[in-house]
């Protein structure tokens, strides 16, 4: 199970890092609350300059595939207790800095790892789409999210990792069983706010299970568990929210 949390490490206001022939520098301007970022070549010539509203938390060089190509991972962080992390995947071509693709990780971070040991690394994170959706942040579950970087683009490939998804469903079902054992109260009406209630706790676990089954291509199995465990009057609204707001169809 992917454990949510900032995996970027502690952000720094200023970066001064050399990768290969290039030096990456950032300066956080506390007057305007923005980050000035620039890249210098081996001769000290500026080849790129930008201003970001987020912190530049890190710059790393990553080799993703077997052919030895290396890409620059530029990590951005908005600051705050739970939000927000983003990634720019870049490269330098003919002494020019090019942003190839980007990803938003919200309350989650990411790790780069070869999950299936095939020599190609994946970008692994927790999908934070349910953060604050049904209950408080502390109770939020973050379903597995796996991406590949191929031909200059990020692609979602979570469904390829069936064993990991099935294992994660098992963790979530254990949480579900524990909640049932503790006792579970439903709201008295179908329009009562369930945030920070037993019903909200149940919803967040079931939502994560539905999301994992969706990645497995078996979303109906998730909804069967919703039908089994969630007996509250707003069940129909809950299912509609999952299908329409989160596109879990």
Residue, then its C-alpha position, 0 to 999 in steps of 0.5 A: x500500500x502506498x503511504x501518503x505523505x510528502x516524499x520530496x523531503x524538506x523543501x529549501x528556499x534556495x537551491x544551488x545544485x549542479x547536474x552534469x554540465x548545468x547548474x540549477x539555482x532557485x531563490x524564494x522571494x519572501x516579498x512576493x512569495x514567489x520562486x525565481x529559478x534559473x539554469x546556467x550552462x558550463x560557461x555560466x551562461x543563463x539558458x533558462x529563467x522562470x518565476x514559480x508561485x510554488x517552492x522549487x523543492x528539489x531538482x534531480x536527474x532520473x534515468x527511467x528506461x534501459x537506454x540510459x536517457x536521463x531526465x530532469x525532475x523539477x519538484x514544486x511544492x506550494x507549502x502548507x500542511x497538506x498541499x500541494x505537490x507537483x512535478x515537471x519532467x524536463x530535459x535540456x536539448x541543444x542547450x535549451x531547457x524543455x518541459x516535456x510533461x507535468x503531473x499534480x500530486x496534491x497531498x501525496x508525493x511520489x517515488x521513482x522505482x522499478x516495481x516489476x523489475x523489468x529495467x524500466x522505472x515507474x512513478x508511484x504515488x497515492x491518488x489523492x482525489x478523495x482528500x477531504x471529499x468524505x471526511x477529514x484528511x487524517x482518515x483519507x485513503x490514497x489508492x495506488x497510482x502508477x505512471x510510466x514516462x514513455x515517448x516524452x509523456x506520462x501515462x497512467x498504468x496502475x491497472x498493470x500492477x494487479x497484485x499490488x492493487x489486490x493487496x491494497x484492497x485487502x488492507x482497505x477491507x481490513x479497515x472496513x471490518x474494523x470499523x464495522x466491529x466498532x459499530x456504525x451509525x447512519x445519519x437520520x436523513x439522506x441529506x444530512x452532512x456525513x463529514x467527520x461521522x461514522x458514515x464519512x469514515x465508511x465512505x472514504x474506505x469504500x471509495x478507495x476500494x472502488x477506485x482500486x477495483x476501477x483500476x483493475x477493470x472490475x469496478x462493479x466488485x467495488x460497488x457490490x461492497x458499497x451495497x453490502x456495507x453502506x446501509x445509510x439512506x444516502x447510499x444512492x447519492x454516494x454511488x452517484x458521486x463516485x460515478x459522476x464526480x470521480x468518474x468511477x464507472 
